[in-house]
Amino acid sequence: MRASINRPPTPEPEDDREHQPTFQESINIKLIESGEKERLKELLRERLIECGWKDEMKALCRAYVRKKGRNNVSVDDLVQVITPKGRASVPDSVKAELLQRIRSFLGSTAI
């Protein structure tokens, strides 16, 4: 059969099979459906504020903007520069607490 300009080619039979979610995708779906993902995000926000991480990131952003000039910095620039520093500076205690909560959730949920 010739390909038509007006319609895309017919997909191969294996392309029609339903996508099976990966284990990670299954966990993410369960976290969202149960509302646990939002609770974890809120816990993370609280802990980062409590430990001063948020203020530290705000100060880094302000320093970067001062250094480059207000009109020479975009949000994308800030994200690119600050994200690696932000991820690296999350306290181990906060990471451990979140990991423990995720493990508890997974232990109580059949996936």
Secondary structure, DSSP 8 states (H G I E B T S, - for coil): ----SSS-----GGGGS-----HHHHHHHHHHHHTHHHHHHHHHHHHHHHTTHHHHHHHHHHHHHHHH-GGG--HHHHHHHHHHHHHHTS-HHHHHHHHHHHHHHHHHS--
